[in-house]
Amino acid sequence: MAWTTDKRVCKALYFALQGTDQIDLLTEFDEAGVLVMKDLLFFNPHASEDLRRQEAIILASRYDSQFIKAHRASYEKGVSRPESIAKMVEVMMQAKKTVEDLSDIIDDCYKFRDEKNR
């Protein structure tokens, strides 16, 4: 999937990242997709991997709630909240994964209102 304003998942993630101060409010949408995890605020290179994982879990949990409640997304068939959070955390823990990579995982886990049935 491409990082595009045509997909609700991309816009939802962009605003979630801004809302949790992971990216600067001045970061343009197009720029955000190519940012790598180590560029996000939670990915402190001086912190232990366990601490980064805890931060990632907290963020993924917040994003899950935001997608479900604010964006009225639902889980894809066979996907649960714990699985969605775990998949997001798995990507977030990899320093070189991009925001676009994270949006791909989110798209696999959630059905946003503008999506057709899979």
N, C-alpha and C positions, 0 to 999 in steps of 0.2 A: 504494500500500500504506500502511496505517496503522502508526504506531509503537505496537506492542502486545506485551504479554508472551505473547500466543498464538503469536507467530512466533519461531522459534528464531534467525533472522537478527538480529532486534532485540536479543534477549538476548545473543547472541554479540558483537555490536558494543558493547553497553553494557559488558560485562565487559572487552572488549578496550580500550576507552577508559579504563576505570578502571585496568586493568593496566599501561597505558603512561603513567599519570598525566596524561592529557589532560583528564580531568574529576576533580573532587574526589570522594573516596569518600563524602561526605555528599550528593552529588547524587542525588536520587531518580530512579528509572527514568523516570517520566512527565515530569519536568523535562528530562531529557537529550535527548529527541527534538526539542525546539524550540530547543536550543542551536544557534547558528550557528558556522561554522568559525572565525571570528575570535575566538570565545570559548574555543577549545581552545588548550592550552598551546603547541603547535608553531607556531601562527599569530602569530608575533611581528611586530607592526606596525612595529617599528624595523629589522627584518631586510630584506634585499633579497628580491625575488621568487625569485631563484635559490636562495637559502638556504632559503626556505620550501618551495620545490619539493623540494629535497634532503631536508628533514625529512619532507615528505609521502611521498616515495618510500620512505624508511626505514620509516615507520609502515605504509604500505600493504603493504610486503613482510612485515613482522611479522604484520599482520592476516591476510594470505593464508596464511602458514604456520600460524597459530593456527586458522584456519577449517578448513584441510585436515587438520592433524594432531590437534588437540585436539577439534574438533567433528565430525571425520570427514565433512566436506562434500566434495563433488566439484564439478568445473567443469561448468557447463551445457554442453550440446552446442554445439560450435563455439567455445567460449571457452577461452582459454589463460591461464596464469599472467601472462605479460607484459601481455596485454590487460586482465585483471582489475585488476592493479596500476595500469595507465595510467588506467583508468576511475575508480578510487578517487581517484587523484591529481588528475584533472580536477575532481572535485567538491571535494576538499579545498582546492584553490587558489582557490576562489570564496568570498570572505569571508561572503557572505550566505546561502550554502547551509546547510541544517540537517543535523543528525545524521540525522534521518528521511530526508532526500534521499540521504545517504550509504548508509543501510540499503537504500533502493530500488535503488541501483546494485549493491550487494553481492548483493541478492536476484536481480538479473538475471544475475549472473556465477556464483553458486554454488548448488548444490542441497544443502540441508541435509537431514538424515535424516528430518525430519517432513514434508517436502514431497511432494506427489503428482507424478507424471511430468507434464511439460509437453508 
